[in-house]
Amino acid sequence: MDSSQLHVAIVSSPGMGHLVPILALGNRLASYHNIKITILAITTNSSSAETEFLKKSNGKKSIEIIPIPSVDISHLIDSSTKIFTRLRILVREALPGIRSVIASMTHRPDALIVDIFCTQTLPIAEEFNIPKYVYHPTTAWTLALAIYSQVFDKEIEGEYVDLKEPLKIPGCKALRVDDVVDPLLVRSDQQYEEYIKLGMEYASFDGILINTWEDLEAETIKALRNNDKLRSVLKVPDFPIYPIGPLRRTVEMTERDEVIQWLDKQNHESVLFVSFGSGGTLSSQQMIELAWGLELSQQKFVWVVRPPSDGDADSAYLNSGGNNIRGTLEYLPEGFLTRTKDMGLIVPMWAKQVEILAHSSVGGFMSHCGWNSTIESLSNGVPMIVWPLHAEQKMNATMLTEELGVAIRPAILPTKKIVKRDEIQGTVRILMQTREVKDIREKAKKLKMSAENTLSEGGSSYNSICEFVKDIRTR
């Protein structure tokens, strides 16, 4: 390695939803700023999709991926342990492996970047005297909540869900009780304590990178930088905030698979893409209602189908498999595949989402509102039907519908009740067939241009990344 070339190590927690933004960040730093990137990816034994993704991604120029072996945490959890807690425990147990890798590096990293579940690596960075940064791969609004949650913890009595008024974060849009992130829902659950700790750990880093951009969240970013009450929680007056997004996977049209070939035959913006992420699942009853709703809408669709779960909506997060068709399609209504064979395409388990959303025949996206998926949709100017399932997705859905105006939502929150087929049918038709959403489509197209401009030379996110790189060099 060139002695003048910066070396940055990035630590990723398990799961496709975390690996994707970490790799996007690594690619950006390597490709545009000539930085040597080492990604330390904490792995699990249960996700074949994760393993394949790592194999495919390794070997890129200036990027090295080092898997951190999976750690058995079965003795530390039980069936009631939430996914947020599981991820925090997985990272804690993997710390010796992370330390060992960093200690063995011939060229010690010039900076360490960790994702939101890996803030517990703080002592390792301090031991080796490495500048340390957090990568918050979602919105500035959720970052503000995470930081300010320690104040809510002291000021609010009882459960947040029982509050009559929204949560007020200084300088930011108020947070409705119905939109509160999962870890804050039950104060007696371990994930509540883990979430509060995470927000407190943020303040001990040298800066925070956010996968958002100025045009998207101008007021919230301004509050994170300038609001005295919010910044007082960080305890450092000049704590730097770097909005560097939207970073996402790139389109790789190496081969035109069955889905892309099918899309090639459809009319411009005529297809609704339906997918709930790598870990989101529907209940058995909701899957049936969704199938009927899509069929009744008579709208062209591509639907990525996973076996239902009648437990937590994020139960598949650490168990996401590959293209395993077994046990998937049997949950659909009898005769559904036959009746919709000329109308839609069912894709078991996994699809090339980036390529699908970039296709000219796709005119809408029914999504769980995970931030990776949201950015991929916005970057292609595709309006959305929001269908939040877990984590911070309710906050994302509210921002997309009420603040940005690029999405519509069912009247019933999917996390509250089953959304019935008639409402699904009507919502799909509104997005795909009516002129009512002309304004939504125009706003989505404007955000696409904004996303392109902000990462171009001279754009706000481009400049923010340059400031971050400059900060590393001067430490």
N, C-alpha and C positions, 0 to 999 in steps of 0.2 A: 504494500500500500504506500502511496505517495505520502511522505512525512508531513506535507502541508494539508493533506486531505483530512477533513473532520471525520470522526468515527462516532456514530450514535447507536446506542443499543435501545431497542424498544421491547418492552415486556407485555405480552398479550395473555389475557385470561382465556379459559377454554370456551369453545362454542363458535360456530360460524359467524354469528352476529358480532363477535368481538374481533375475530381474525380478519374479516373483510376490511373494516376501517383501518386497522393497524397496517395491513399490507398496502392499502391505498396511500397512507401517510408515508410509509417507507419508500414506495415507488416515487412519490412526489419529491421527497428530499434527495433521493438518489439521482433521479432523472434531470431535475431542474437546478439542483444546487451542488452536485458532485460530492455527495456525502456517502461515505461507506456505512451501510446499514446492517446491523445484526439484529434479527428478530428472535427473541426468546419466547417460544410459544408453549405455554403450559397446555398439555394435551390430556385427553381422557381415553379410556379404552373402548368407549361405547359408541363413538361417532365415526362411522366409516366415511361420511362426507367430509368431516374435518381432516381425516388422514389423507384422503385423496387431494383435497385442496392444498394441503401443505406440500405434498409431493409435486403437484403441478406448479406451485408458486416458487419452489426452491430453484436455485440456479440462475435467477435473473441477475443481470449485470449489477454489480455493486450491492447486492443484497444476499445475505446469508441467513438461512433459517435454522435455528437450533431448537429441536423439540426438547422440552423439559418433561421427563417421564411422568406418567400418571402416578398419583399417590393414592393409596387406598384410604378412604375416609369413612368407610362403612361403620367403623366403631364410634364415629363422632356424630353421626346423623341417624335419623329414623324416618319413617314414612311421612311424618308431618313436617319435616324440615323443608323450608321454602327454597326455591332455586337461588334467590339472592344470597341467602345464608350459605348454601352449598358452595357457591362460587367463592365467597370470601374464605371459607374453610379450605377449599382446594388450593387457593393461592397461599394461605398461611402454611399449609403442609408442604408446599413446593418451594418455600423460601430457601432451604438448604441447597437445593438443586440449582436455583438461580444464582445464589452466592458463589457456588462452586464454579459455575461457568464463567462468571465475571472475573473471579480470582485467577482463573487459568488463562485469561486473554493476554496475549503478548503485548498488544497495544490496548491499554485501558481506554474505555469509551470517553469521549469528550463531553458526552451528555447521556443521561438516562431518561427515556420517556416511558411512562407506564400508563396503561389504560385504567378505567375507573375502578376495577376490582383489584388492581395491583398496587394501590397506594400503600399497602402494607410493606412494600419493598423499601420504604424510606430509610430504615436503619442500614441497609446494604449500601445505598447510595452515599450515606453519610460516612460509613466505615471507610469507603474507598475514595472519599472526597470528590465525588462526581456530581456536577450540576444536575439537578433533577426537575423534571416537568411532568405534569399530568396531561394526558390527552383525553378530553371529555368528548366522545365521538357522537354527541347528540346536540340538543339545542342550548342556547344561552339561558333560556328560561328554566330548563331543568337544572342547569348548573347553579343558577341563583337560588333555586329551592334547596339543592343539596348543601350549599354553603350556609344558608340561613336557617336550616332545619334545627341546628343546635339552639338557636334563639327560640324557635317555636317550642322546642322540647322543654325549655324552662318556663315559658310564658303561658302555655296552654295546659289546662287541666282536663283530664278525661280523654276520651277518644276523639280524634279529629273528625270522624264520620258523624259525630253528634253535634258538631258546630252549626250554628244558625247562619253565620256569616262566612264569606270566603276568606281564605288565608291571604294576608296582605304582605307581599314581599316588597321592600322599599324600591321605588323606581320602576317596578315591573307590573305587568298585568296581574290582577288578583287571581288567585287559584280557587276555583270552585271545589267544594268538598267532594263532589262526585268525580272530580278529575285527579284527586290526590294519588300519588304514586303508590304502588302496592306495598312497599316496605313500611309506609307510615300508617297503614290501615288499622293495625292492631298493636298497641304499645307493649303488650306482654309478650309478643312474639320476638324471637331472637333477631329476625331480620330488621326490626325497628332499631335495635341497639347497633347493629352492624351499619345501618344507613347513617345514623347520627355520627358514628365514628368516622365513616368515609368522608363526610362533609368536613369534619374537624381536621382530618389528615390533609385535605387539600391545602389548607393554610400553611403547611410546613414545606411546601414545594417552592421552587423558584419561579414558577409561572404556570399558566394553564392554557393549553391549546384547545380550541373548540371547533367542531366540524359544522360551522355555520358561517354566515357572512353578513356584512354591514347592512345591505339592502333588505335582507330578510328579517333581521331582528335589531333594528337600529336603536330603539329605546332601551331594550334590555341590555345590549352591549354597552350603551352609554351609562346605564346604572351600575354595571359591573366595574366600570372604569372610574366613575366619578361620584356615585352616590355614597355620601359619608357613612350613613347608617349601615348600608350593605357591606361596604369595604372595611368597616371597623371589625367585622367578624373575621376578616383575613389577617388582621393584626399587623399588616405591613402596608404602609401608606402608598408605596409605589409598586405594589404587586402587579406584574404584567399579565394582561389578558390578550391572547392571540387568536382572533377569529380567522381560520385558515381554510374554510370550506368553500364550496361543497366538494370534499374528496370522496371519490367513489370508484368502483370497479370500472374498467374500460371495456368497450365492446370488442369481442374477439371473434370475428366471423371466419374462423378457420374452416368450418364446414357448415352447410345449411342442413340442419337436422329436420326431422319430421314436422316439428312445430313451426319452424321458420318457413319451410316449404308450404305449409298450410296457410300461413299468414300471407305469403306472396300472392295467393289467389283471392284474397279478400279485398273489399273496397277500402278506400282511404278512411281512417279513423272510425271503422265500423265495428271493431272487436273490443270487447271488455276482457281485460286480463284479471283473473281472480287468484290471489295467492296470499297466504297468511304467514309467510316467513319460514325460516328453517326450523323453528321450534314451536310455533303457534298451532294449536289444535282446536277444533270445534267439538261440541258434544254430539252424540249420535242424533238427537232430535234436531239440533240446529243444522247439521249436515243435510238432513232430509228436507228441511224447510228451504235451505239455500238451493238445493238441487231443483226443487219445484219452482222456486222463485225465478231461477235462471231459465228454466224451460218455459214458464208462462210468459216471460218477458219477450220471447221470440227474438232475442238479441244474440248475435254471434258472440261466442266467448271461448277463452282458453282458461281452464280451471286446473290449478295444481292441487291435487287431492292427496291428503294424508289420512291414515286411519283416525277415527274420532277418539276423543278421550273424555270420559265423564268425570274426570278429576280436575286438577288445575289446568288452566288454559296454556300454561307454559311447560307442561309435563314432559314434552318431547325435546326440550331445549338441549339437554346434554346427551340425548339419544338419537339425534337426527341421523338417519341412514341415507343410503344412496337411492338408486332407482329400483327399489324393492316393491314389486307390484302386489305381492301376496298380502291378503287381508285388507287391501285398500278399497277396491271397487265394490266389494260385496256390501258395503254400508250404504251405497246409493239406492234410491228407490227402484223397485223392480221395473224393468223395461226402460229406464231412463236413458241408458246408452243407445238403445235402438231408436227411441223417439227423437233423440237430439243428434244423431249421427251426422246430419247435414247442417246442423246449426252450431255445434260446439266441438271442442276438443278437450278430452280429459287427459291430463298428464300425471301419472302416479309419482308422488313423492317430491320430485325436484325438476326444475326447468331452468333454462338459460334466461334468467329474469332480465338482465341488463340488455341482452340482444332483443328480447321480446318487447320491452318498453321503448326501445329505440326504433322499432319497426313502424313504418308509416301507416299500417292498417290498424294499429292499436289506438283507440280513442278514449280509453278510460281504464282505471285501475281500481279494483276493489281490494283494499289493503288493510292489514293489521296496524299500519302506521308505525312500524319499527323505523328508526331514523335512516338506516341504510336504504330501505325500500322507498321511503319518502324522498330522499335525495335523488335516487335513481329515477323516480317519477317526475319530480320537479325539473331535473336537468334535461328531461326530454319533453317538457311542456305538456305532460299528460295529466288531466284533471282526475280527481279521485272520488271514490266512495269510501269513507272512513269506517273501519270496523275494528276498533281497538280491543285488544284481548288482555294484556297484562303490562307490567312494568310501568314505563312512562308514556305508554301509547295513548292514553286518554288525554294527556296534556298536548301531545302532538296533534291529535285529532281536532281538539278545540282550536289550536293555533291555525291549522289548515282551513277550517271552516269559517271561523269567526274573525280571525285577524288577517289572514292572507287571502281568503275568499277563493281558494282554488279547489274546493272539495264540497261535497254534500254528505249528509249523514242520515241514517234511519232515525225516526222519531224516538225509538226505543234504543237505549244504550245496550249493545250486545253483552256487556259485562253484567247487566242487571237482569235481563229477561231474554227469552227466546224471541228472535225477530221472525215474524211469520212470513209465509211465502207471498202473500198479497202485498205487503209493504216492500219486500225485496224486489218483487216484480215492478212495482211503481217507481222505486228509487233507481233501478237500472234503466228504465225507460226515460226517466227525467234526464239522467246524465247523457244517455246515448242517442236519444231520439228527439228531444224537444229543443226549441230555440231559447228556452228559459235559461239555459246554462251558457249562452253565448259569452256573457261577461266572465264567467268562470274560466272558459277556454282561453279567452284573451289574456286574463291575468296569469294563467299557467304558462302561456307563450312568453309573456314578459319576464316571468321568473326564469325561464330557460335562458333568455338573453342575458339576464342579470347574472346567472350562474356562470355563464361563459366569460362574461366581461370581468368578473371579480378575480378570476384566476389568471387572466391574461396579464401581460407585462404592464405595470402601472395600475392594475386593479387593486382594490382594498385588501383582498385575501393574499394576492401575490406580494404586496408590500408587507403584510403582516408576517408572512413566512420569512421574508428577507430580514425583518427586524429580529425574529426569533433566531435565525442563523447567526446574525451579527452579535446577538446577546451571548450565544455559545462561544463565539470566537474571542470575545472580550473578557470571558471569565477566567 
